[in-house]
Amino acid sequence: MTRKMNGISPAQKAAYLKQSREVMAKYDSFLKDNASFSKALIALSLLSLAAFITSMMKGA
């Protein structure tokens, strides 16, 4: 990796590292939001299933 970095100035390297950190932070935030959405969707599915089973038992 150091061989490839020899042709890059320290300022370019710093800018690249800063940009890559920003992109990774955005991606990490996206993953956390996506995980929260998935958990909410699973909880909603379980609640609707429980309501369905309850209504079936009352109807029987």
trRosetta pair geometry for C-beta under 8 A, 3 or more apart (Angstrom, degrees):
i j d omega theta_ij theta_ji phi_ij phi_ji
1 4 6.0 -56 -158 36 40 107
1 5 6.3 34 149 -17 70 111
2 5 5.5 -59 -144 41 38 112
2 6 6.8 61 154 -47 65 87
3 6 6.0 -32 -162 -4 33 116
4 7 7.2 -60 179 27 42 100
4 8 7.8 24 136 -8 67 113
5 8 5.4 -65 -158 38 56 112
5 13 6.3 53 -155 -103 107 128
8 12 4.7 -123 -173 88 93 123
8 13 5.1 114 122 -60 121 89
8 16 7.5 -24 -176 -4 149 143
9 12 4.7 94 55 7 80 102
9 13 7.0 -145 94 -6 41 87
10 13 5.5 -54 -144 38 34 114
10 14 6.2 35 156 -21 67 105
11 14 5.8 -52 -146 36 30 110
11 15 6.3 30 154 -18 64 106
12 15 5.7 -54 -147 38 31 111
12 16 6.2 33 153 -21 65 106
13 16 5.7 -54 -148 36 30 112
13 17 6.3 27 155 -17 64 107
14 17 5.8 -55 -146 38 30 109
14 18 6.2 32 154 -20 65 107
15 18 5.7 -54 -146 36 30 112
15 19 6.2 28 156 -17 65 108
16 19 5.9 -58 -147 38 28 109
16 20 6.2 25 156 -18 65 108
17 20 5.8 -54 -144 37 30 109
17 21 6.4 34 155 -21 64 104
18 21 5.8 -56 -152 34 30 111
18 22 6.6 29 151 -18 64 105
19 22 5.7 -53 -150 35 34 112
19 23 6.4 33 153 -18 66 105
20 23 5.7 -51 -146 37 34 112
20 24 6.3 34 154 -18 65 106
21 24 5.8 -56 -146 39 30 110
21 25 6.3 34 154 -22 65 105
22 25 5.7 -53 -148 34 31 112
22 26 6.5 30 153 -17 64 104
23 26 5.8 -54 -151 36 32 110
23 27 6.3 32 151 -19 66 107
24 27 5.5 -53 -145 38 34 113
24 28 6.2 38 154 -23 66 105
25 28 5.7 -51 -146 35 30 113
25 29 6.4 33 153 -19 62 105
26 29 5.7 -54 -150 36 31 113
26 30 6.4 35 150 -22 64 105
27 30 5.5 -52 -150 34 33 115
27 31 6.5 34 152 -20 65 103
28 31 5.7 -52 -150 34 32 111
28 32 6.6 31 152 -18 64 104
29 32 5.8 -55 -150 35 32 110
29 33 6.4 30 153 -16 65 106
30 33 5.8 -57 -148 38 30 110
30 34 6.1 30 154 -20 66 110
31 34 5.6 -55 -144 38 30 113
31 35 6.3 33 155 -22 65 105
32 35 5.7 -52 -147 34 31 111
32 36 6.6 32 153 -19 63 104
33 36 5.8 -54 -152 34 32 112
33 37 6.5 33 151 -19 65 106
34 37 5.7 -53 -150 36 32 113
34 38 6.4 34 152 -21 65 105
35 38 5.6 -52 -147 35 33 113
35 39 6.4 33 154 -19 65 104
36 39 5.8 -54 -149 35 31 110
36 40 6.4 30 153 -18 64 106
37 40 5.8 -57 -150 37 31 111
37 41 6.3 31 153 -20 65 107
38 41 5.6 -55 -147 36 31 112
38 42 6.4 31 154 -19 65 105
39 42 5.8 -54 -148 36 31 110
39 43 6.3 31 154 -18 65 106
40 43 5.7 -54 -147 37 31 111
40 44 6.3 33 154 -19 65 106
41 44 5.7 -53 -147 37 30 112
41 45 6.4 33 153 -21 63 106
42 45 5.6 -54 -149 35 31 113
42 46 6.4 30 154 -18 65 105
43 46 5.8 -55 -148 36 31 109
43 47 6.4 30 154 -17 65 106
44 47 5.8 -55 -147 37 31 110
44 48 6.3 27 156 -16 65 107
45 48 5.9 -57 -147 38 29 107
45 49 6.3 31 153 -20 64 107
46 49 5.6 -54 -147 36 32 113
46 50 6.3 33 154 -19 65 104
47 50 5.7 -53 -147 36 32 111
47 51 6.4 32 153 -18 65 105
48 51 5.6 -51 -146 37 34 112
48 52 6.3 39 152 -23 65 104
49 52 5.6 -52 -148 35 31 114
49 53 6.4 30 154 -18 65 105
50 53 5.8 -53 -146 37 31 109
50 54 6.3 33 154 -20 64 107
51 54 5.7 -54 -147 37 31 113
51 55 6.3 28 156 -17 65 106
52 55 5.9 -57 -148 37 29 107
52 56 6.4 29 153 -20 64 107
53 56 5.7 -55 -149 35 32 112
53 57 6.4 31 153 -20 65 105
54 57 5.8 -56 -149 35 31 109
54 58 6.5 28 154 -17 65 106
55 58 5.8 -53 -146 37 34 110
55 59 6.3 32 155 -18 65 110
56 59 5.8 -59 -147 39 30 110
56 60 6.4 32 155 -28 64 108
57 60 5.9 -54 -147 27 31 113
